[in-house]
């Protein structure tokens, strides 16, 4: 699966890259991304030194969102390559448009305007080339180098990882029929991994690495104020406190920031201004994605967590 945002749809004019970690922090903030200084620093270094940014962490902590925000605030095209088992060059880099080539052959045979040798050369013209995200990222762009998001690399096979290592070494690919295509300027590359398997050290060495963890309560509340501004303050505080408590439990899949935001927005739609046991039990499916986890928390466990966090929220000073 690949997603491409055409340059014509980029929402803001292109702008210069940040000149310091502080500017990187401000840039992310303009895209409504609440980051800490360590992330802003590694992002600044990645952009300045033109090295891929490798983000690893649990699902739902905001890794993919960083690439989207970068494309938006910098005014660059976003090229997304969603990785999966069996991903190969034809889906990631390029393939030939065989139906169009066959039509060209049939027309040429009917008209008789070319000999076989000339035709064999002509059908491997760039007119018949289908460019996938990696090849598109190497092409010049008026808005500047695009943002190439290689999402969930850990889902791909090791042969593709090895191929990617070669691409990121020289920012070039070779098409046998056309030759080598090399980027005049490296794209902004963001690679994400949920760590379902280890990525080879050789690839990580070519990147600047950052582990994106679950946020603490203070930063998660700040994120919620930005991403779900309609949530009443008491509800937002209780949602964050409840999610933070859940992350201390031995669950199959802990809720990420994305689930926190979804839950807050769902509760707003239900006109809730604070959590109550019945609402928690009936909406846990928004927060937890496995039935075993829901069954474990639902009922008395949820009520105990709720009682504890309500006392904590009531005792905490308003911020």
The 8 nearest C-alpha neighbors of each residue, nearest first, counted from 0:
[[1, 81, 80, 2, 82, 90, 83, 79],
 [2, 0, 80, 79, 81, 3, 132, 78],
 [3, 1, 79, 78, 80, 4, 0, 132],
 [2, 4, 78, 77, 79, 5, 1, 132],
 [3, 5, 77, 76, 78, 6, 2, 8],
 [6, 4, 7, 8, 76, 3, 9, 77],
 [5, 7, 76, 9, 8, 4, 75, 142],
 [8, 6, 5, 9, 4, 10, 76, 142],
 [9, 7, 6, 5, 10, 4, 76, 11],
 [8, 10, 6, 7, 74, 11, 76, 75],
 [11, 9, 8, 71, 74, 12, 72, 7],
 [12, 10, 74, 9, 13, 72, 71, 73],
 [13, 11, 74, 14, 10, 73, 9, 142],
 [12, 14, 74, 73, 142, 75, 11, 15],
 [15, 13, 73, 12, 74, 16, 72, 11],
 [16, 14, 17, 13, 73, 18, 74, 143],
 [15, 17, 18, 14, 46, 73, 47, 23],
 [18, 16, 22, 23, 19, 15, 43, 26],
 [19, 17, 22, 16, 20, 43, 23, 47],
 [18, 20, 22, 21, 17, 43, 23, 40],
 [21, 19, 40, 23, 39, 22, 43, 24],
 [22, 20, 24, 19, 23, 25, 39, 36],
 [21, 23, 25, 17, 19, 24, 20, 26],
 [22, 24, 20, 26, 17, 39, 21, 25],
 [23, 25, 21, 39, 27, 22, 26, 20],
 [26, 24, 28, 22, 23, 27, 29, 21],
 [25, 27, 23, 29, 28, 24, 22, 30],
 [28, 26, 30, 32, 24, 29, 25, 23],
 [27, 29, 31, 25, 32, 30, 26, 33],
 [30, 28, 26, 27, 31, 25, 72, 32],
 [29, 31, 27, 28, 68, 32, 72, 26],
 [32, 30, 28, 29, 33, 225, 27, 226],
 [33, 31, 28, 27, 30, 34, 29, 68],
 [32, 34, 222, 28, 31, 27, 35, 221],
 [35, 33, 32, 38, 36, 24, 39, 27],
 [34, 36, 37, 38, 39, 33, 24, 218],
 [35, 37, 39, 38, 40, 34, 24, 20],
 [36, 38, 40, 39, 35, 41, 34, 209],
 [39, 37, 41, 40, 36, 35, 42, 34],
 [38, 40, 36, 24, 42, 23, 20, 37],
 [41, 39, 20, 37, 43, 42, 38, 36],
 [40, 42, 44, 38, 43, 39, 45, 37],
 [41, 43, 45, 39, 40, 44, 38, 46],
 [44, 42, 40, 46, 41, 20, 45, 23],
 [45, 43, 41, 47, 42, 46, 48, 40],
 [44, 46, 50, 42, 43, 48, 49, 47],
 [45, 47, 49, 43, 44, 48, 42, 50],
 [48, 46, 44, 49, 45, 43, 16, 18],
 [47, 49, 45, 50, 46, 44, 43, 51],
 [50, 48, 46, 47, 45, 51, 185, 187],
 [49, 51, 45, 48, 206, 52, 207, 46],
 [52, 50, 188, 206, 189, 45, 207, 53],
 [51, 53, 189, 207, 206, 45, 190, 208],
 [52, 54, 190, 208, 206, 207, 191, 189],
 [55, 53, 191, 209, 210, 190, 208, 62],
 [54, 56, 192, 210, 191, 193, 211, 209],
 [57, 55, 211, 193, 210, 212, 58, 192],
 [56, 58, 193, 60, 59, 212, 55, 194],
 [59, 57, 193, 60, 56, 255, 61, 62],
 [58, 60, 255, 257, 256, 61, 57, 258],
 [59, 61, 256, 255, 58, 213, 62, 57],
 [62, 60, 64, 59, 63, 65, 256, 257],
 [63, 61, 64, 65, 60, 54, 191, 211],
 [64, 62, 65, 66, 61, 67, 191, 150],
 [63, 65, 67, 61, 62, 66, 68, 32],
 [66, 64, 68, 63, 67, 62, 69, 61],
 [67, 65, 69, 68, 64, 63, 189, 148],
 [68, 66, 64, 70, 65, 69, 71, 63],
 [67, 69, 71, 65, 30, 66, 70, 72],
 [70, 68, 66, 71, 72, 67, 73, 65],
 [71, 69, 75, 67, 73, 68, 77, 74],
 [70, 72, 68, 74, 69, 73, 67, 10],
 [71, 73, 69, 74, 70, 68, 30, 11],
 [74, 72, 14, 13, 70, 75, 71, 69],
 [75, 73, 13, 11, 12, 71, 72, 70],
 [76, 74, 70, 145, 73, 142, 77, 13],
 [75, 77, 145, 6, 4, 70, 146, 5],
 [78, 76, 146, 4, 70, 145, 3, 147],
 [79, 77, 3, 147, 132, 2, 148, 146],
 [80, 78, 148, 2, 1, 147, 3, 149],
 [79, 81, 1, 149, 148, 150, 82, 132],
 [82, 80, 150, 0, 1, 79, 149, 83],
 [83, 81, 155, 152, 151, 154, 150, 80],
 [82, 84, 155, 154, 86, 85, 81, 152],
 [83, 85, 155, 86, 154, 156, 82, 87],
 [84, 86, 87, 83, 156, 155, 159, 82],
 [87, 85, 83, 84, 155, 82, 90, 159],
 [88, 86, 89, 90, 91, 85, 159, 92],
 [87, 89, 91, 92, 90, 93, 86, 94],
 [90, 88, 94, 93, 87, 91, 92, 131],
 [91, 89, 88, 87, 92, 131, 86, 93],
 [90, 92, 88, 131, 89, 133, 132, 87],
 [91, 93, 131, 133, 88, 134, 89, 90],
 [94, 92, 130, 89, 131, 129, 88, 91],
 [93, 95, 89, 129, 128, 96, 130, 92],
 [94, 96, 128, 97, 129, 127, 93, 123],
 [95, 97, 127, 99, 98, 128, 129, 100],
 [96, 98, 100, 99, 95, 101, 127, 94],
 [99, 97, 101, 100, 96, 102, 103, 95],
 [100, 98, 102, 101, 97, 96, 103, 127],
 [99, 101, 97, 103, 98, 102, 122, 104],
 [100, 102, 104, 98, 103, 99, 97, 105],
 [101, 103, 99, 105, 104, 100, 106, 98],
 [102, 104, 100, 106, 101, 105, 107, 99],
 [103, 105, 101, 107, 102, 106, 108, 100],
 [106, 104, 108, 102, 107, 103, 109, 101],
 [107, 105, 109, 103, 108, 104, 110, 102],
 [108, 106, 104, 110, 109, 105, 111, 112],
 [107, 109, 111, 105, 106, 110, 104, 112],
 [108, 110, 106, 107, 111, 105, 112, 104],
 [111, 109, 107, 112, 108, 106, 113, 105],
 [110, 112, 108, 107, 109, 113, 114, 106],
 [111, 113, 110, 107, 114, 108, 109, 118],
 [114, 112, 111, 118, 117, 107, 115, 108],
 [113, 115, 117, 116, 118, 112, 111, 119],
 [116, 114, 118, 117, 119, 113, 120, 108],
 [115, 117, 119, 118, 114, 120, 113, 121],
 [118, 116, 120, 119, 114, 115, 113, 121],
 [117, 119, 121, 115, 120, 116, 113, 114],
 [118, 120, 116, 117, 121, 122, 115, 123],
 [119, 121, 117, 118, 123, 122, 116, 124],
 [122, 120, 118, 123, 124, 119, 117, 116],
 [123, 121, 124, 100, 120, 119, 118, 127],
 [124, 122, 121, 120, 176, 127, 125, 119],
 [123, 125, 126, 122, 121, 127, 128, 120],
 [126, 124, 128, 127, 123, 177, 129, 122],
 [127, 125, 124, 128, 123, 122, 129, 96],
 [128, 126, 125, 96, 124, 95, 123, 129],
 [127, 129, 95, 125, 126, 96, 130, 94],
 [130, 128, 94, 93, 95, 96, 131, 127],
 [131, 129, 93, 134, 135, 128, 92, 132],
 [130, 132, 92, 93, 91, 134, 133, 135],
 [133, 131, 135, 134, 78, 136, 91, 92],
 [134, 132, 92, 136, 135, 131, 91, 137],
 [133, 135, 92, 137, 136, 132, 131, 130],
 [136, 134, 132, 138, 137, 133, 130, 131],
 [135, 137, 133, 134, 138, 132, 186, 145],
 [138, 136, 182, 134, 135, 181, 139, 133],
 [137, 139, 135, 136, 182, 140, 134, 183],
 [140, 138, 137, 141, 144, 183, 182, 143],
 [139, 141, 143, 142, 144, 138, 145, 6],
 [140, 142, 143, 139, 144, 6, 75, 13],
 [143, 141, 140, 13, 75, 144, 74, 6],
 [142, 144, 140, 141, 145, 75, 139, 13],
 [143, 145, 186, 140, 187, 184, 185, 146],
 [146, 144, 76, 75, 186, 77, 136, 187],
 [145, 147, 187, 77, 188, 70, 186, 78],
 [148, 146, 188, 78, 187, 79, 77, 145],
 [147, 149, 79, 189, 150, 190, 80, 78],
 [150, 148, 190, 80, 79, 189, 81, 147],
 [149, 151, 81, 191, 152, 148, 190, 82],
 [152, 150, 192, 191, 153, 82, 154, 193],
 [151, 153, 154, 192, 155, 82, 150, 191],
 [152, 154, 151, 192, 155, 196, 195, 194],
 [155, 153, 83, 152, 84, 151, 82, 156],
 [156, 154, 84, 83, 82, 153, 152, 86],
 [157, 155, 158, 159, 84, 85, 160, 154],
 [156, 158, 160, 159, 161, 155, 198, 199],
 [159, 157, 161, 160, 156, 162, 155, 87],
 [160, 158, 162, 161, 157, 156, 163, 87],
 [159, 161, 157, 163, 158, 162, 164, 156],
 [162, 160, 158, 164, 159, 163, 157, 165],
 [163, 161, 159, 165, 164, 160, 158, 166],
 [164, 162, 166, 160, 165, 161, 159, 167],
 [163, 165, 161, 167, 162, 166, 202, 168],
 [164, 166, 168, 162, 163, 167, 161, 169],
 [167, 165, 163, 170, 168, 164, 171, 169],
 [166, 168, 170, 164, 165, 169, 163, 205],
 [167, 169, 165, 166, 170, 164, 205, 171],
 [168, 170, 171, 167, 166, 165, 181, 182],
 [171, 169, 166, 167, 182, 181, 168, 185],
 [170, 172, 181, 169, 180, 166, 182, 179],
 [173, 171, 180, 179, 166, 181, 174, 170],
 [172, 174, 179, 178, 175, 180, 171, 177],
 [173, 175, 178, 177, 176, 179, 172, 180],
 [176, 174, 178, 177, 173, 179, 172, 123],
 [175, 177, 174, 178, 123, 124, 120, 173],
 [178, 176, 174, 175, 179, 123, 124, 173],
 [177, 179, 174, 173, 175, 176, 180, 172],
 [180, 178, 173, 172, 174, 181, 171, 177],
 [179, 181, 172, 171, 173, 178, 182, 137],
 [182, 180, 171, 170, 179, 137, 183, 172],
 [181, 183, 137, 184, 185, 170, 138, 171],
 [184, 182, 181, 185, 139, 137, 138, 170],
 [183, 185, 182, 186, 144, 139, 137, 143],
 [186, 184, 182, 170, 144, 187, 183, 49],
 [187, 185, 144, 145, 188, 146, 136, 184],
 [186, 188, 146, 147, 145, 144, 185, 189],
 [189, 187, 51, 147, 186, 146, 148, 52],
 [188, 190, 52, 148, 51, 53, 149, 147],
 [191, 189, 149, 53, 150, 148, 54, 52],
 [192, 190, 54, 150, 151, 55, 53, 152],
 [191, 193, 151, 55, 194, 152, 153, 54],
 [192, 194, 57, 56, 195, 58, 55, 151],
 [195, 193, 196, 192, 197, 153, 55, 56],
 [194, 196, 193, 153, 197, 154, 192, 151],
 [197, 195, 194, 153, 198, 154, 193, 192],
 [196, 198, 194, 199, 195, 153, 200, 192],
 [199, 197, 200, 196, 153, 203, 202, 194],
 [198, 200, 201, 202, 197, 203, 160, 157],
 [199, 201, 203, 202, 204, 198, 197, 205],
 [202, 200, 204, 199, 203, 205, 164, 198],
 [203, 201, 204, 200, 205, 164, 199, 206],
 [202, 204, 200, 206, 205, 201, 199, 208],
 [205, 203, 201, 202, 206, 200, 207, 208],
 [204, 206, 203, 202, 201, 50, 51, 207],
 [207, 205, 51, 203, 204, 52, 50, 53],
 [206, 208, 52, 53, 51, 45, 50, 41],
 [209, 207, 53, 206, 54, 52, 210, 203],
 [208, 210, 54, 211, 53, 55, 207, 38],
 [209, 211, 55, 56, 54, 212, 208, 53],
 [210, 212, 56, 55, 209, 54, 60, 213],
 [213, 211, 56, 210, 214, 60, 57, 55],
 [212, 214, 60, 215, 255, 211, 256, 57],
 [215, 213, 219, 218, 212, 216, 217, 256],
 [214, 216, 218, 217, 219, 213, 243, 220],
 [215, 217, 219, 218, 220, 239, 214, 243],
 [218, 216, 220, 219, 215, 221, 214, 239],
 [219, 217, 221, 220, 216, 215, 214, 222],
 [220, 218, 222, 216, 221, 217, 214, 215],
 [219, 221, 223, 217, 218, 222, 216, 239],
 [220, 222, 218, 224, 219, 223, 217, 225],
 [223, 221, 219, 225, 220, 224, 33, 226],
 [222, 224, 220, 226, 227, 225, 221, 219],
 [223, 225, 228, 221, 222, 227, 226, 220],
 [224, 226, 222, 223, 228, 227, 221, 31],
 [225, 227, 223, 224, 228, 222, 260, 31],
 [228, 226, 223, 229, 224, 225, 230, 264],
 [227, 229, 224, 230, 225, 226, 223, 231],
 [230, 228, 227, 231, 267, 264, 224, 226],
 [229, 231, 228, 267, 235, 227, 234, 232],
 [232, 230, 234, 233, 272, 235, 229, 228],
 [231, 233, 235, 234, 236, 230, 272, 224],
 [234, 232, 236, 235, 231, 273, 237, 272],
 [233, 235, 273, 237, 231, 272, 232, 236],
 [236, 234, 232, 238, 233, 237, 230, 231],
 [235, 237, 233, 239, 234, 238, 240, 232],
 [238, 236, 240, 234, 239, 235, 241, 233],
 [237, 239, 235, 241, 236, 240, 234, 242],
 [238, 240, 242, 236, 237, 241, 243, 220],
 [239, 241, 237, 243, 238, 242, 308, 236],
 [242, 240, 244, 238, 243, 239, 237, 245],
 [243, 241, 245, 239, 244, 240, 238, 246],
 [242, 244, 240, 246, 241, 245, 239, 216],
 [245, 243, 241, 242, 246, 247, 240, 304],
 [246, 244, 242, 248, 247, 243, 241, 253],
 [247, 245, 243, 248, 244, 253, 242, 254],
 [246, 248, 245, 244, 249, 243, 250, 253],
 [249, 247, 245, 246, 250, 244, 253, 296],
 [248, 250, 247, 251, 246, 253, 245, 252],
 [251, 249, 252, 248, 292, 253, 246, 245],
 [250, 252, 292, 253, 249, 289, 291, 288],
 [253, 251, 250, 254, 288, 289, 287, 292],
 [252, 254, 246, 250, 255, 251, 245, 287],
 [255, 253, 258, 286, 287, 252, 256, 246],
 [256, 254, 59, 258, 257, 60, 253, 259],
 [255, 257, 259, 60, 258, 59, 260, 254],
 [256, 258, 59, 260, 255, 259, 261, 60],
 [259, 257, 261, 286, 255, 256, 260, 254],
 [260, 258, 256, 262, 257, 261, 263, 255],
 [259, 261, 263, 257, 258, 262, 264, 223],
 [262, 260, 258, 264, 259, 263, 265, 257],
 [263, 261, 265, 259, 264, 260, 285, 258],
 [262, 264, 266, 260, 265, 261, 259, 267],
 [263, 265, 267, 261, 266, 262, 260, 227],
 [266, 264, 262, 268, 267, 263, 261, 269],
 [267, 265, 269, 263, 268, 264, 271, 262],
 [266, 268, 270, 264, 269, 265, 271, 230],
 [267, 269, 265, 266, 270, 264, 271, 263],
 [268, 270, 266, 267, 271, 265, 264, 278],
 [271, 269, 267, 268, 266, 272, 265, 273],
 [272, 270, 266, 269, 273, 267, 274, 234],
 [271, 273, 234, 231, 270, 233, 274, 267],
 [274, 272, 234, 271, 233, 275, 237, 231],
 [273, 275, 234, 278, 279, 237, 276, 272],
 [274, 276, 278, 277, 279, 273, 305, 302],
 [277, 275, 279, 278, 302, 280, 274, 301],
 [276, 278, 280, 279, 275, 281, 274, 298],
 [279, 277, 281, 275, 280, 276, 282, 274],
 [278, 280, 276, 282, 277, 281, 283, 275],
 [281, 279, 277, 297, 278, 283, 282, 276],
 [280, 282, 278, 279, 283, 277, 284, 297],
 [283, 281, 284, 279, 280, 285, 278, 286],
 [282, 284, 286, 285, 280, 287, 279, 281],
 [285, 283, 287, 282, 286, 288, 293, 281],
 [286, 284, 283, 282, 262, 287, 258, 261],
 [285, 287, 283, 258, 284, 262, 254, 288],
 [288, 286, 284, 283, 289, 285, 254, 293],
 [287, 289, 284, 286, 290, 252, 285, 292],
 [290, 288, 292, 291, 287, 293, 252, 251],
 [289, 291, 293, 292, 294, 288, 287, 284],
 [292, 290, 294, 293, 289, 295, 251, 250],
 [291, 293, 295, 290, 289, 294, 250, 296],
 [292, 294, 290, 296, 295, 291, 297, 287],
 [295, 293, 291, 297, 292, 296, 290, 298],
 [294, 296, 292, 293, 297, 291, 300, 298],
 [297, 295, 300, 301, 293, 294, 292, 298],
 [298, 296, 294, 301, 280, 293, 295, 300],
 [297, 299, 301, 300, 302, 296, 280, 276],
 [298, 300, 302, 301, 303, 297, 296, 304],
 [301, 299, 296, 303, 302, 298, 297, 304],
 [300, 302, 304, 296, 297, 303, 298, 299],
 [301, 303, 299, 305, 300, 304, 276, 306],
 [302, 304, 306, 300, 305, 301, 299, 307],
 [305, 303, 301, 307, 302, 306, 308, 300],
 [306, 304, 302, 308, 307, 303, 301, 309],
 [305, 307, 303, 309, 304, 308, 302, 310],
 [306, 308, 304, 305, 310, 309, 303, 311],
 [307, 309, 311, 305, 310, 306, 312, 240],
 [310, 308, 312, 306, 311, 307, 305, 313],
 [309, 311, 313, 308, 307, 312, 314, 306],
 [310, 312, 308, 314, 309, 313, 315, 307],
 [311, 313, 309, 315, 314, 310, 308, 237],
 [312, 314, 310, 311, 315, 309, 316, 308],
 [313, 315, 311, 312, 310, 316, 309, 317],
 [316, 314, 312, 313, 311, 317, 310, 318],
 [317, 315, 318, 314, 313, 312, 311, 236],
 [318, 316, 315, 312, 232, 313, 314, 233],
 [317, 316, 315, 232, 217, 220, 236, 221]]
